[in-house]
């Protein structure tokens, strides 16, 4: 963790908890927006105009929040507009690092070893955890945004004049319904699995697990059409998918959310496969990175042993991407 720009202690999965042992997630602090003309967005300051090649996205393929932004980038056709750098999935004592393993890239901008060094370039006095995703302005050498929800909405609209798209991830007609569902998805499912996995009391764990399976049951009942709001994916579908695709591989075992698997839900299983079939989405999923990354958390898995299954999740991915593309040719960049 950084304190006033200095690395002060080894990385730990839980940096903050309440008095009942409930995991508390850090709030993102860099909240500027890219807009078509560089005007200010809903938060932060202006000066970030949408230009091809100006911005770089730092991600880890293990991370569901980073994967939200990768999926939005793919669905909006921004591959040639916004380059990506993929970090190593295994967290070190200094957090996310560059290079050092298959599919993990070196930092192309500054040649630093750890992501926290990018944060201190953005703010020499930064205090907090160095998290992914990071959206970086390569022209001004400043961090634009490190909040995945913002980045998804930036990608949805900011670059339309460069890459027109008929898809809207946050359509105006469904905005109110999306805004109502997203916080519940976050608390009960997206962050719910982490609340279970990083709980330090039985009470906190049982509360979190109840939330997780309440939401899974709700989503199973809701998915009578292809996607959560009809026939086209929205940002809510992305939010659900990134947790569901990791669930049976990581959360079911490591985070003890083991009442049921996603494979036990017919509609959720079909939904995951529909999402994987969308253009480019399968390319954002690397099960090796996911398994290696989560099972490298020493506090939860001191032996470091990485499970080899379940095979059916890999089969879902192969069916969408093509077995001959797994795993060497399937990278997010």
Buried (B, 14 or more C-beta within 10 A) or exposed (E): BBEEBEBEEEBBEBBEBEEEBBBEBEEBBBBBBBBBEBEEBEEBEEBBBBBEEBBBBBBBBBBBBBBBBBBBBBBBBBBEBBBBBBBBBBBBEBBBBBEEEEBBBEBEEEEBBBBBBBBBBBBEEBBBBBBBBBBBBBEEEBBBBBBBBBBBBBBBBBBEEBBEBEBBBBBEEBEEBBEEBBEBBBBBBBBBBBBBBBBBBEEBBEBBBBBBBBBBEBBBEBBEEBBBBEEBBBBBBBBBBBBBBBBBBBBBBBBBBEEBBBBEBEEBBEBBBBBBEBEBBBBBBBBBBBBBBBBBBBEBBEEEEBEEEBEEBBEBBBEBBEEEBBBEEBBBB
